[in-house]
Amino acid sequence: FPVNRSIDFKEESYIILTNFIIDESCEENEYREHHIHDQYKTEYIVRTKTNLNQPLNNINTHANIYLKIYDHKKKHTEDMLLSNSKHQTNPFQAGQIDKFHIGSIQLMDDSIDKIELWHDNKSDFNWFCQWIEIKNKKTDSIKCFGVNRFLSQKLILTIHSNYPCDKIEHELYDLTKNVAIDNQYSHFQTSNKNEFIKKYLIKIKTGNKSLSTTNTHVFIRLYDNENRSSEDILLDQTVTNKIPFQKHEIDEFHSGTLKNLSDLQKIRLWYMDGKDKKWNVEWLQVNDIDANRLYCFPVNKRFDSNTDDIVLTEYTINEPCSTISSQYKRTYHVETKTGKRGFLNLSPTGTNSNVYMRIHDKNGQISEPIELNKSLNHKNKFERGQTDEFDVGSIQSLDEINKLELWHDNSGIGRGWFVDYIAVTDNKTGDEACFFIGEYLNKENGGVEEKHLILDKQTVDNRPCREHQFDGDELTIDETVSTVFKQTYRIETKTGHSGTNTPVFIRIYDNNDKISEPIQLKNSLNHKNKFERGQTDQFDVGTRIDLEGVKKLELWYENDGWQIDYIVVIDNKTKDSYCFVINEMSNKTSDSKNTRILLEYPSINVLCSKNNDKIERNFTIKTKTGNHIEAGSTTPIHIQLFDDQEQKSEYIRLKQQDHDKHNFEPGAIDEFEVTSSQLLSNKLVGIRVKHNANKYQGWYCEWIEITDKDNNKIYCYPIQRWIDKAENDKKTASSPVLLSVTAI
């Protein structure tokens, strides 16, 4: 918990610390903060002045103030935090000038085109900024931006002076007229209007499908009762969460329009550039600040970037969405598939009856009767061959779905209903329970009021219901023409000392998190009986999903004690191979009917069976010895690698093939080609360096660079210390250094 402030316990009995850093000790944080300027390519000295009208914030209120700088080449810095004022212990006080030393890892041009200034709105903090001054530490050029307003939203500042702010304070008022509230799209900005005419506070509740925001833009357009519309309003700077539109989160946006709209009548909602990413929205709430009027628009719909938009016309007034939706303790998304039967699939299979269900959880609790009343995607529900979707809820606090109770009331025309399946998705967890039916609901089969049908969740094949084919046999690559697949693979498995006769399935995850349908490893290409003890089997399989690369592999089979050493996926299009080492045997005595394994971090283009199934990982290691006196070492240096799966390599000696050359001389950069025979994932998170030298015979290391040749990644570890028994910590082996990955 960084504090960085004075505490007078005569005036305050305690303070509350809310900012904290995870997995880093205070000493490590202090060292990193002290040396972080070594990473900067451009450094700035920033001064801010807080207006005399600044309200007095409570001693426990605070906020993080951020600055982003753009140069004339449209290049910009990262978000830079204004922290550790060089003048004041408690910055941003009324009438106070604060000074900050900050930097960017970007090499910025000396020119400044514009800046963005904002804070994260924590603890009801208010800041009345009068001006901000930015000085390039290398060139001493100064830019002064007038602000003169509360930082209630992100500000974009473009007009500036080249003089120090405190020398031209009387001239800054004219500069403040050109402050714009954060608008990234040109249709928001006009030459003669710099403030919104109507201001709105907008909240959106995301359901069980998050939206990636790396390249996705969410828009709304407001319509009033005279059918006048606002501009397209971009929702990107949430004031409640660091990343907007995450699962089950409520995001709040402060925005507005240059149009003088009256009472709202409808809203259009859409997003772009999501790469077919699905998004579930529960509700959208708009607070007209000027009219003090609150609109709640229920959505309860899943849509993607291929959907044109959603037009919301049903709403309540002055009743918060959170109050309306809180009547249910658990909400669900239900999908039903009405089947096809008879000659040419023309037999009647739909129904006009009222359909009900009850959810049974794993603890035996049962919901109240839930009617499947209003289809989200069809005016007439339960028609032949039709898939209908419903959003429902239960007032019971249920756990994981285990069974489904289903029936209809036999009313209306076409009382018989032939159902292929019903899928129920728990909006809290995102888990889908699939229930196969494949028959008419009637007195004989069950599914009517006097005889409810109780279904068990299907667990053998855990793919979504909709991926099953109910009108014909499923295609496999050896039973039909391979052109039905968009991607084909050669799969190789190595069975250990215990085989299996049970069906085995896999599911492939690609680099964009797209997922294949479940694929059965059915016919071995080289053995009549597959998965025999000590046997290597190959299978040709395919998927109808267009995948890019292989990131993860899901494997499942019936729990019968099968031991599998590894599985290899070869992409027939790119010829790349992905090796997943398992060395695992399912437990026959386990209560679970199925073994399910999610495999991650494959070794790419590495033979799993190399050297009698012994895995080898290849690395290039560079070391930089310091220029200090006697910084070099003649003692053997060893290194140990740690990955993100808590696995570690053996100690590897850094030794070149040319034995005559001396390594680790002062100022020298040495390079070594090394191999580890231990199983490591494709992501390193730390290293340990050690030697056995006596006191005062240690080694001063500046840095170590490791290139993972198997996965084409580079890791840089700053060391900058003696490894010597004479040091205060008397260490001749460094602790594992945890750093982030820099990939080529």
N, C-alpha and C positions, 0 to 999 in steps of 0.2 A: 504494500500500500504506500505509494509515494505521497508525501505530505507537503513539503516545501512551503511552509508558512509558520509564522510565529504564533505561539499559543500563550495567552495570558489567563491563567486559571483563576486569577482574582475576578475576572469579568465573566468568564464562561466556565462551567463545570466540566464540559466535555465537548468534543467535536465528533462529527460523523464522517467517516471515510467511505466513499462509494466507488472511487476509481481504484482499480487494482489490475495487476498483471499476473497471468497464470503461467506456471512452469518456468519461472525465472526468479532467482533470489534477488533480494534488494541489492546485494553486493554486485551481482552480475549486471543488474539494471544500471547501477551507478557507473560501472566500468563502461558499459555500452554507451550510455549517454555522454560520458566523458570523451570517448573516442569516436563518436558517431560522425564528427565533422571530417574525419579522415575519408569517409565515403562520399562526401559531397563534392560535386563538380561545380556547383554555383552556390555562393553563400550570400546571405543578405543580413543587414541590420534593420530591424523594423521598429518604428516608434508609433505608438498610438496615444491619442488624448481622449480621455473620457469627459463628457460634457458636465458642467456644474449642475445641470438639472438631473443628473443621474440619480435614480431613487436608491435608497439605502437597502441593499440586499441583506437578507438574514445571514448570519455568520456561517450557516451550514449550507447556503445555496452556492452553487458554482456552475460553470459551464465550460466546455472546451471551445475556444475560438480558433477557427481555421481560415487559412489564406491559400489561394491558388493564383499563380501568376501566369499570364499569357504574353508571349513576345510577338513581334510583328510577323514572324513566320508561322503563327498559329500553334507553335509548340507551347506546351504548358507543363508546369511542375506538378508533382503529386500534391495531395492535400497536406499542408504544412501546419502543424499545431503551434500556436503562440503560447509557449509555456516558459516558466522560469525567468520572470522579468528581472533584468539586470539592475533596475532602479528600486523596485518595490517588492516587499514580501507578499503583499496582497494586491494584485494588479486590478485594474479596471475600477478604481474608486473615483468618486466625483472630483473633477478638476485635475486629475492625475495624469502625468505623462509616463508611459511605460516603454521600456526598451527590451527587445528580444533579439537573440542571435539564432537564426534559422538557416537551413540550407536545403538544397535539392540534389538528388542524384542525377538529374537531367542537366546537360550542358546547355544553358540558356543563353540566348542573345542578350546583349546589354539593353536593347530597347524593350519597353513594356507597352503592350497594346491595351491590355485591360487586366483587372483583377477581380476575383470573386472573394467575398468575405461573408462568413456566416458562423453561427454557433449551434451546438447540438440540443439546445432547449432543455437542459436538465435542471431539475429542482427549481422551476419558476424563476430562473435567472433573467434579469433584464440588463441590457447594456446600451447606453446612449453614447454612441461613438461620434466624436466631433471631427476627427481626421485620422488618417493613417499615412505614414511616410515610409518609403522603401528605399534603402540605399544598397547598391551593389558593392559588396565588400572589396572586390578586385578593382573596379574602375572608379569607385566613389561617386558614381552618378546617382542623383536623387530624383525620386518621383513622389509628389505629394498629392493625395486624393482627399477631397472634401467629402464628408459623409453627413454629419449633423442630423442624425436620426437614430431611433431605436433599431437594433438588429433583430427585428421580428421575423424576417425572412432572409434568404440568401440575397445579397446585393451584388450587382455587377457594376463596377466602376470603370469608366472609360476616359473621362476628362481629368487631366492632371496638370500640375505645375512642376517645373524643374527646380524650384526653390524649396528650402527647408520649410516645413509646415508652420513651425512656431515663429518664423519671420514674416509670414504673409497671412496670419490668421484673419485679419480684417478683410482679405480678398477671397477667402474660401467660400463665402456664402453663395457666390455665383456658381462655383463648381458643384455645390450640392444639388442644384436644380437638375443635374443630369444623371442622378442616381436612378438606376432601374432595378425593380424587383426581378429576381431570377427568371429569365425567359430565354430558352435556348432556340426558339424558332421565330423566324422573322415576322410572322403574322401577328405576334404578340406586341411588337414594338412599333410605335408611331413617332413621328418627329415632333408632334405638338401635344402628346398626351403621355405623361410619364407615370401616372398613378391609375390604378384600377378604379373604374366608376362603381362597380359592384364587387364586393369581396365575399368570398365563400370559404368555409372550413369544410373540407371533404374527407370522409373516412370510408375505407374499403376493408371488408373482412374477407380474407382468403380462406378457402376451405381446405380440402385435403390434397390439392394439387398446387404446388408452388410454381412461381413463374420466374425463370432465369432473367436477370436484369442486365446481363453483360451487354446485350445488343438488342434489347427489347424496349419499345416505347409504348406506354399506355396513354390513351387519350380519352377525354370525355367532351361532349358538346351539350350545352344546356339549352332547353327550349322553354319559353314562357307561354302563358295562356293566350297570347296574341300571335303565337307561332314564330316569334322572333328568336334567333339563335345566337349563342355566344361564338367566339372563335373556338378553334380546336385547342383544348386546354391539355397540356402535357403534365402528367403526374409522375414526377421523377424524384423530387427531393422530399422524402418523408421526414417528419419531425419526431416520429415515435420510434422508428427502427433504423438501424444502420443500412440494412438491405431491405427494400420494400417487397411486398407480395410473397412472403414466405408462409409456409403451411400454418394455418390456424392463427395467423397474426392479424391485428387491426392496424392499418397504416393511416396516418393523418397527414393531410396536405393543406397548406395555406395558399390559396390562389384567388383568381378573380377574372373579370372580363371588362373590356372597354365599352361594352354595350349596356345600356340602362334597362335591364330586364325586369319584368314584373314577376308575379307569382309563377313558379315553375310548374310545367305540365308534363314534361318527359325528359329523358336523358338518353343520349346515344353513347355507348361504351365500346371501345375496340382497342386492339393493339397490333403492332407490326414487328416484322423481323424476328419472329420467335422460333424459326426453324421447326414449325409444326408442334411447338411446345404447348401442351394442354394446360389450362388454367381453370381452377374452380373458384367461383366467386359466390359468397353467401349473400352479401348485401352491400349496398352503396348508400351512404348517408350524406346529405348536403345541408349545411347550415348557412342560411342567408343572414350574414352578420348584421347588415343594415336594417333588414325587416324583422330581425329576431324571429325567424321562421325556420323550422326544422323539417326536412323531408327525408323519409326512409323509403328506399326503393329495394324490396326483396329481389334477389337475383336467383340464387340457388341453381346455378347452371354451370356446366363445364363447356368450355369452347376453346378453340385454338386459333392460330394466326390465319388459317384458311377460312375461318368464319368471317363473313363480311363485317358484322357488328352485332350488338345487342341493343335493341331499343326498349327502354324501360318506361312503362306508362302507368303501372300500378304502384301507389305509394300511400303512406300514411303521413299525417302532419302532426308535428310537435310531440311525437312519441319516438324516443331513441330506438334505433335498430337493435341495440344490445338488449333492451328490455323485451322487445317483441320476440327475439330468437331465444331468449333464456327460458321459455316455457318448457323446452325439451332438454333433458339431461344428456341425451345421446341422439345424434342425427345420422341418417343413412341415405345412400344413393342406391336405388333399386333399378335393376334392368331385367325386363322379361322378354322372352322370345317365344312368340306364337308359331307353332310348327306348320308344316304342310303335309297333307296326306292324300291318298287315293290316286285315281287315274289322272295323269297330267297335273298332279298336285292340286286338284280342284275341289276336293272334299271340304266341307265346312269345318273349320278348326277354331274360329274366333268365338267371342262371346260378348254379350251386352250385360252380363250379370255383374253385380258388385263383388269385387275380389278383396279378400282380407288376408292378413298374415299376422303371425306372432313370432317374435324372435326369442329363441332359447339360448342363453349364454352358457359358457363352460362350467359355471358354478350352479347351474340349475335354475337361475332366475329367468322369469318369463315376462315379456312385455305385455302391455295392453293390446287389444285388437287394433291393427293399423290398416286402414283402407288405402288401396292403390287407386286414388281418386282421379287425379289430373295428370295425364301424360304430358311430359315436358316437350315432346317432339312430334306428337300427332294429335289432331283434333278428336279423332275416333280411335280409342285405344283397343288393344287386343284383336286386331285384324289379322287375317291369314298371312303368315310369313313375316309379320311385322315385329320389330324390336321397339319396345316402349321404355321410357325412363321416367322415374319418379323420385322426388325428394321427400322424405318422410322423417319422423322423429318419434322418440319414446320418452315418456315422463319417468321411466324407470332408469336407474343408474346401472346399466348393464356392462358386462365385461366382454371378452372375446366371443364372437358368434360360434355356436356349436350346432344348433338345429334350426329348422324353419318349419313352422306350422302354417298350412295353407288351405284355404277353402273359398268357395263362392256361394252366393245365396240362391242360385238357380232361378234368378229373375230375368225378365226380358226375353228377346228373341235370340235364338242360337245359344242355348244354355250350356251346351258342351264346350269345353275349352281344352284344346290340345296344346300342351306347353312343352317346349324343348328344354328350357332351363330358366332358373331365376338366379340372378347374381345380386348379392347384397354387399355394398361397400360401407364399412364403418368410417365415417368422415373424420373421426378423431385419430385413428391409427392409419387410415388408408388401406387397410387389409380388405381383400375381397373374399367373400365366402360364396362358393359356387355350388348350386343345387341342381342336379340333373333330374328330369322327370320323364319326358319322352312318352307320355300317355295322356288320355283324356281324364279330366277331373270329373268323376261321377260317383254314384253310390257304390258301384262295384270296386273301383280303384281307390276311392277316397278323394277328398277334396271338395266335399259339400258340407253344408251346415251340420247335418247329423253324423257325418263321418269325416273329420278333418284328416288331411294328409300331413304326416310328420316326416320330414326329410332330414337325412344326415348330410353334413357338409362333406363334399367329395375331397379326398386327401391323396389319392394315388397319383394323379397328374395335376399339379398345381398351377397350370396355366389358366388365364382368364377364361370364363365360360365362352365368350364370343369367339375364341380361337378354335373351338371344336367344330367339326363339321357333322351335321346331323342328317344330311340327306344323301350321304355316300361315304365310301371309304376314304380315309385321309391319304394324301399322296405321299409317297416316299421316293427317294431318288432312284432306287433300284426297281421301282414298280411302274414308273411313268417316265416320260421324256423330261430330261433335266432342265429344259427351257422354262418350265413353270417356276423355277427358282431364280431369284435375282442374285443369289450368292451361293456358291458351293464350297465345300470343305472336305479335306481328308482328315479323319480323326484317328489317332493312334492311342491305344490304352495299354498299360503294362500291369498285369495282375501279379500280386505278390504270392505268398504261400497259401492263400485261401481264395478260392474262386466263388462264382455265383451263377445261378440259373435264372435270376429274376430280371424283369425288364429294367433297363437303365436309360435314363433320360438326361439330356443336357439342354441348357439355354445359354446363348451367347450374348454378351453385352459388348457394344462397340465403343469407340472413343467419344461418341456424342451421346452416350447413355441410351441409345436405341437398343431394343431387346428383341431377339428372335423369338419365334414360337418355340415351344418345347419340341425337341428332336430326339427320337428314340434311336439308340445304337442297336440296330436290328440284325443286319446280316454282315458277319465278319467276312472280309475279302480273302483271308488266308487260313481260316480254320472253320471246320464244320460246326464245332461246338465252341462258342465264344466264352471268354472270361474264365478259361481254365487256369489252374495253378501255374505260375511262372510264365504265362503265355503273353505274347504281344499280339494284339488284334488291331486291324485297320477297318475303317468304315467310310464309305462315301455318303455324305449327307448334304442337305441344302436347306435354304430358308427363303421365304417369300419377302423378307424384309431386306431393304438395301442397306447393308452395314458397312462401316468404315473401320477397319482394324478390329482387334480383339483386346478389350480392356479387362473383362472379368468373365468367368465361366461358372454357371450354376449346374451342379451335378446332384441327381437324386436317384435313389433306388430303394427297393424293399430291404428292410433291416435283416440281413441273414449272415453277417459276419464276413462280407467280402472285403479283401484287402486290395487296394489299388495303389500302385507306387507312383504313377504319373499319368497324365493325359496330355496329348499334343494336338493342337488345332493348326492345320495348314490351310491358309487362304489360297484357293486355286487361282484367284485373279492376280494377286500380288506376289505369290509364292513365299510370303512370309510365314514363319512358323512361330507358334506361341506355346511354350512349355510350362505346364502347371505341375509342380511336384506336390504329391499328396502324402504318400507313405502313411496311410491311415486305414484302420480296419473298424468296421461298424461293430457295435456291441450287441450280441445276440440277446443278452438279458435285459436290454433297455426296454422301457415301456413304450417308446416311440415305434410306430409301425414302419416308418421310413427314415432313411438316412439322407440328410440334405446338407450339401457342402457348397459354400460360396467361395470360389477360388479367385484370388486377385494377384496382381503384380507378376505377370508371366515373364519368363526370360525369353527374349525375342531372338530368333534365329540362332538358338543354342540347342545342340543335340541333347535331349534328355538322357539318352542311352550312352553318351560318350564315356569312355574309360569304364566300361562295365557298370553303367548306370550311375557313375560318380559325377555329380554336378561340378563344373568348374566355372568360376567367374573371373573375368580378365579386366585388369585395371592398369592405367598409366598414372603414376604418382610423381608429382613434382614437389620439391621442397626448396624453400628459400632460407638460407642461413644468414643471420644478421651480420652487420659490419663491426660489431663490438669487438674489443680486444679479447682474444681467446674464445670467440663465439663458436668456432668450429669444434668438431668432435671426431676422434678416431675410434670411438666405441661403437659397436653395432647398434643401429637404431631399428626398433620394431614398431609396427603399427597394427592396430586392430580396428575393424570396421563394424559399425552397428547399423541395422536397418530398422524400418518402421514396424516390423513384426516382432520386435524384441529378440531378434536373432543376431548373432555376432560371428565374425570370422575367427580363425586362429590368428595368433600373432605372426605377422608377415615381416621378415627381415628386408629392409631396404638395401639391396645389394645389386650392383650392376654386373653384367657378364664380363666386362673388362676389369679383371681383378687388380691390375696395376694402377688404376686411377684412384686417387684419393677423393672421397666424397665429403660433403659437409664442411667445406672450407669457408672461411669468413667471406660473406657477400656472394657466395656461389648459389646458383640454381641447378639442382641435380634432378635427373629424370630416371625413373625406374619402371620397368615392365614387370608386373607381379600377377600372381594367380592365387585365388582362394578356392579351396576344395570344399568349403562349407556352403550350405544352402542359404542364400541371401535373396531378399526380394529385390525389385528393381528400383527401390528408393532408399538411399542412405540418409541417416539422420545424425550420425555422430562418429567420431573416431577417438581412439586412445593411443597416445604415443609414449614409448618408454625406452629406457636404456639402463645399463647396469654400471655406469661409471661411478668412480669414487667422488668424494667431496671436492668441489672446485674443478672438476673435470667434466662438467656438464655441457649442454648444447643450447645455444640461443636460436630459436626458430622464429622466423617472421611469419611464414604462412605455409600451408600445405594445400596443394590442388590435386584433386582426384578425378580422373576421367573414367567413367563406367563405359568400357568399350562395347559391352554387350547391349547396352540400352542407350548409348549415345547421349549421356548426360555428364555435366561437369559440376563438381562441388568445390567451393573455395572455403577453407577454414582458417581464419586469422588466429595466430597463436601469440606472437609478440611477447615472449617471456623466456626466461631461463628454465630449463628442465635440469635441475641440479639439487643434490642433497644439501648444498650450502644455502639454498633459498629458505625463506622463513617457513614455508610449508614443507620443506625437506622432501619434496616430491621428485622422484625420477621417472614417474609415470603420470601423465596428465589424466584428469577425469574425462569421461566422454564429453565432447563438445557438440551441442545440439544446434544446428544451423539449418536454414532453409535451403532448398535446392535451386540451383541455377541451371536450367536446361539449355542445351544448344538450340 
